[in-house]
Amino acid sequence: MKKVLIGTTALVAATAMTTDVRAADPISITLGGYGNWYVGWAGNDDSYGDVARGNQGDEIEGHVWSDAEIHFNGSTTLDNGLTIGVHAEWEIGSYGTTDADPMDEAYVTIGSAYGQLLVGEENNRAYQMHVYGAPGLMLGMSESDIYALIERPGAVAGQTTTALNTDSDRQGINYTSPSFYGFQFGATYKPEGAETTGSVLNKAPNSIATDATSENIWAASLTYDGEFSGVGVAASAGYFSQESGNASVNEHDEWSAGLQLTYAGFSVGGSYRQLDITEDGTITPGANGGADFENAEDGYVWVAGVGYATGPYAVGFTYQATSAEGAFSNVPGNVNGGDDETAAWIVEGTYDMGAGVAVGASVFHVEYDDETTNFANNNEGWGFATGIMLSF
């Protein structure tokens, strides 16, 4: 992987030095982005509500929330054929306004016939190129808001996506190869000294990748996109590795795989994510009971779903399950040690009104099972949401 990155960088540099690098036109910035506004209702389990939420029981709560970004894009092609691009995102929705720095991803790209090099704030290539497999129409299931609408107990560990999102938008170097007979390769390197600013829209639990003691990150991805006898095939495999200076964690490894098949408007697929942590000593439960993979040794997520689209209409069903070793699983002699599990399903429908405007509705259910039987650590509930989605 190191040879690929170094070779690509050297090739781009050599081309720039030996050729007239003037551009026909200077970089000009265009605006784009999206804005999603939702209204929904959700209820939590009666026993959980009585203990953890001040005797609120299974009261149905109303919610209004949004998620919006403005994107700044620019590019130019030099006389030597290199394409230089710039991209930045400014969060203007309810999530972004809670952050002291509303700027999200910001990076520069250098493209040629040999692929594209990206430097700056961006998720790793294994995350970006991942085939989730299941449909995501409005709220979706991957890193979805449903995990906040149905309240996750603080003691329940687990992730909310099969994509390898552990490093978030940490500064780094990404390479993406050209497509060759449907196959494409990507690689990422994020050095120890890289800034660890991340997106506030990444609602997954904290991870060692954003810890001050985190060290070098490597990631790689291989994808395929093709068609056989009218059946579309999209597949991906990804790997993520990171060393850590954390006293309890020696190495953090993850891998993922995804597949989706499409035919005549129908889609079916799914994906899987595995996380393994090599420990030095015994993991000690955190103050929140270990509600993240940092305080757990191993975990996995899998998802499957089906969808159908015709004209402006689309419908889909998705089921996702998570398991992670709980906070007490590595504490010697503790009888409460076990796995924390989360299971969720969602049914969605959308209607594309044209001109970048769509509307949709979702019905969903989430269940959290802690390694213990305490009412405050276990919850489940269902909800309904509708919304309008704009893209520009």
PyMOL commands that set and color helices and strands:
alter all, ss='L'
color gray80, all
select helices_A, chain A and resi 2-18+46-52+96-98+125-128+146-149+208-210+293-295+375-377
alter helices_A, ss='H'
color red, helices_A
select strands_A, chain A and resi 28-44+60-77+83-91+103-112+115-121+171-176+183-190+214-228+231-244+249-263+266-279+298-310+313-325+339-354+357-369+379-391
alter strands_A, ss='S'
color yellow, strands_A
deselect
rebuild
show_as cartoon
